[in-house]
Amino acid sequence: MREDQGLVLTLTDKFGRAITDLRIAVTDHCNYRCVYCRTGNEGPLYADLPFSDYLRMARIFAGLGIKKIRLTGGEPLLRRGVVDFVRQLSILRSSDGQPLDLAMTSNGHLLAELAAPLKQAGLDRITVSMDAVDPDRFSRITRVARGFDSVLAGIRAAKRVGLAPVKVNCVLMRGFNEDQIVPFGRFARAEGVVVRFIEFMPLEEGRVWSPDVVVKLEEILGRMMEFRPLVEIPRARSETARRYVFDDGIGEIGIIAPVSHPFCGQCSRIRITSDGKIRTCLFSVWEHDLHELMRRGASDEQLADFIRTVVISKEARHHIGEPDFLPASRTMVHIGG
């Protein structure tokens, strides 16, 4: 939005971290009830905003130096008009004049029919949440019958139209799907997708998280190495996943380990909830109401000043597993992945 002495301003917090990645949850509705996320009883809790409001927020953030926008939910593909919204986002430019990197996280259930329209609208990449490659295990985790085939079709459609690299995220929980590690290795090699394992975090509605349920990075690597050797891939400083490729170059695996190996010191993310609140961390215990300022008639510059102030207050780190840990004020489905 503004430039000082020819230098484009960027969002930076008090710890010197540049904030370049924005996640916008366009709904907290979801057609799945995954055991690590929902109790199975609660539905959506917060209102969805008009896409025009999200677009205005995105435009202001882009003017402040945001380079990547990821659409999340809930399940973003449940929102009618999401393809047109992607098209509108694709026109925006970051403060350096470059197009935004546009991505989406989806459960993939509706993706087969929407992959091509999303790509044509300007979506660059997609990540699909999929927690088992065994159909029965998949149904047990999602509590949705016969969803596996729909998700697999969505993954293949996304790969076919070039939403690459297609990433498949698997949240591991001991007692549910830790035996899927090696099958996912085979899946990555056979399907030509990047599989990323995520350590289970205390963000579920049931608030039943325990360290004992977490399948940690070292165990994941150990089990996969028994299948086939892995070679670590260099990664960017702000990347959340540790990346590996199999020794023959076929198949990539990532591990996101916020519990055993926190990466808060390199965090570049900020989030907007479906009802227009800014969250500076997944585990924030407070929120900042950007949409209320919009509703009161704040100008773009006033909103930008508010965003700068909020970013300065970004937390240094989470405190998972520590005595002073406080659960986040919302659970994951109501924050946006």
N, C-alpha and C positions, 0 to 999 in steps of 0.2 A: 504494500500500500504506500509506504513512504520509503524514500531512499535518503541516506545521509552520506554526503561526499562520494556519491557514485556507488556505494556499497548497499546491496539489497539487505534489508533487515530480515532477520530470522528470529523465530521463537527460541529463547534459551532460558532454562530454569536457573535457580540460584546455585546449582551444582555444576553449571557449565555445560549441561547436556542440551544439544540442539534437538528440538522437537520437530520432526519432519513427517511423522506418520499419524494420520487421523483415522479413527474407526468410527463409523456412523451406524448405529443400530436403527434400522428403519421399522422395526416392530419387535415386540416381545412375545408375539404369537408363535407357536411352533406346533407342527403336526406330529412330532415325536415326543416321547416321554422318557428320555434316556435316564437310566438309574443313577448315573453320576451327576445328573443335572436337576431333574425334577422329581418331586415326590409322587407324581402321578395324580395328585388331587388338585393342585392349584393351576389355574390357567393364566392368561395375561393379566397383569396388574396395572399397566400404565398405558396411557393413550398414545396412539401413533399420531405424528404430526403430518400436515400436508407436505408433499415432496418439495413444494416451493420454499418452505421454511428450512428444510435440510439443505436445499440448494444455496440459499443465502448464507447459511452458516459455512458451507463448504467454500463458497467464493471468498468469504472473509478470511478463513483459515489459509486458503491458498495464497492470498495476498500477503499473508504473514510468513510465508516460507514453507508451508506444508507441501510435500512432494508426492506423497502416497495417500490414497484414500481407499479404505477397505469397507465394504458394506457388509453388515452382519445383522443378527437378530438375537433371539428368536430365529425364525426362518425367513430370510429376506425374500425368497421367491414366492411367499404367500401374498406379498403386497402387489395388488394390481397397479400397473404403471411403473414397475421397477425398471423395465427395459427402457422406457422413455427417460426415466431419471438418470440411468447410466449414460444415455445419449447427451443429456444436458451437462452432466459432469465432464464428459469427454471434451467439451468445448473450453473448459476452464484451463487456466495456466497458472503455474506457480509464480512466485515473485521474481524468479530468474527467467521467466518467459517460456519455460519448458512445459510440455503437456504433463498432466498428472499421470502417475502410475495408478491405474484403477483395478482393484481386485475385489473379490467377494468370497465369503465363507458361507457354505450352504450344507444342509444335510443331504443334498443331491436327489431327493425324492422326486422333485419336479424338474430336474435339470435336463433330462433327455430332450424335451421339446423346446426348452428355452436356451440351450447352449448356443445355437446358431444365432438367434436374435440378439443375445447378449454380446456375442463377439462382434456382430455387425454394428451394434450400438456403440462399441468402443471399449468394452471390458477387456482387460489385458490377460488376467489370470484368475483362476478359481481354486479354492481349497474346499475339499469335500470331507465332512466328518463321517467316519465309518469305523466302527470299533470292533469289527470281527469280519473275517472272510468266510466264516461258516454261517450259512443262512439261519440255522436254528439258534446259534449263539447270538447272532445279530438281532433276531426277534426278541430274545430274552433281554438283551440290553436296552433296546429301543422301546420295548413293549408295544411294538407294531408288527402285526402279522404280514408276511410276504412283502416286506419292504426292500429286502436285499437286492432282488432283481432290478427294481426301479433305480436304486442307487448305482448299481454296477452299470446299467444302461446310461445313466447320467454321466458317470466318469468317462465312459468310452466315447460318448457324444462330445464331451468337452475336449478330450484329446483330439478327436477327429477334426473339430473346427478350429483348433489352434489356440485354445485358452491355456497356453503352456508357460511354465511347466505346471501340469496338473498335480496338485499335492493332495494327499489323503492323510487326514489326521486321525490318529487312534489314541484315545485316552485309556491308559492301562489301569486296571484295578485288580488287586490280588483277590482271587476267588471268583472273578468274572471272566477275564479274558487274557491273563498273562500267558496262557498257552497258545495265543495267537501270534506271538512274536515271530517265530520262524515262518509260519504260513504267510504272514505279511511280507517277509523277505522274499518269498517265492512270488507273491502277488506283485511286488514292485518290479521284479525282473520280467515277469510274464506280461504285465500290462503297460510297462514303460512309464510308470508314474513315480513320483517321489513320495515315499511313505514316511510320515513323521509321528513318532511316539511322544506322547505328552504325559508327564507325571501328573497324577491326580492331585488337584488343589482343593482347599476347603472353600468351595464356592457353590455347593449344591444346596437345594432347597431344604433337604432333610437335616442339614447340619450334623451329619454323622461322620465327617471326615476323621480319619485316624492315620498317624504315620505308618502304622502297620499295613495299611491298604495300598500304600504308595509302592509302585515298582520303579526302582531308581535306575538312573543312567547306567551304572556299572553292571547291574543285573541284565539290563536290556542288551548291552554290548556283549556280555558274556554268553548269553543264550544265542545271539545272532552269530557270534564267532564260531560257535559249535557247528552251525550250519555251513558257513563259508566265511573266510577272512574278509575283514573290512579295512579300508584305507581312509584315513581322515582327509577331508577336503578343506582347504583354507576358506575362511568365511569373513565377511565384513564385520567390523567391530560391533555394529548395532544389531546384527542378526541374533535372533533368539535361539535358533537351532544349531546344535553341533551336527555337522554334516559328514556323511561317510558314503563311500562307494564300494561295491564288492570288488574283490581283487582282479576280476576279469573285466571290470569296467561296465558291467551290466547291472543296473539297478542302484538307485540312491536311497539311502536311509538318513533320516534326521531324528535327533532326540532333543526335545525341549524339556529342560530339567529345572524348573523354577524352585523346586523344593530342595533338591540335593546340591544344585549348582546355580544359585541365583545369578541373574544377569542385570540386576537393577542399575548397576553403575553405568551401563551403556544404553539405558532405556531411551527410546526416541518417540514414544507413543503418547497419545492423548485420545480420549473417547468422548463421544456424544451418545447419550441414551436415547431411546425412542421418544421420550417426552422432553427432550431438549436440554438435559442436564450435562454439564461437563464433568467428567471424572478423570482425574490426573493419574490414577492407578487403579488396577483391578481391585485392589484391596483398600481403596479409600473408604473412610468411615463418614465422609461428608461429600456433598456435591455442590455444584455451582450452576445456578439456574440461568442459562443463557437465553432460553426461550421466553422467560418472564420479562427480561429486558426488551426483547423484540416485541412482545405483546404490548408493552408500555410505550412503544414508539421510539426506542433508541436508534440513533443513526448508526451507520456502518462503522464510523470512526469510534463512537462510544462502545460499540460491541467489540471492536478490535482492542481498545484499551482494556476492557474487562478481561478479554482472553489473555492479554499479556500479563495482567495481574494474577490471574489464576495460574498460569504456567509457572510463574515465579515461585508459587507455593507448592509445586509438585514434591511429593514425598521422596526422601532419599532412597527408601527401599521398603519391601514388605517385611513382616516379622513372623512368617510361617514357622511353627514349631518352637517359637520362643515363649517364655512365660508371659510376656506383655502383649502377645498377639491378640488382636481384636478382629472378629469376623467383619468382612466387608458389609457395608450398609445395604447392599443388594446381592442377590445371587447371580450366577453367571448369565442365565437366560434373560434376566432383566437388566443386565449391563450391556451385553453385546460382546461376542467372543473376540 
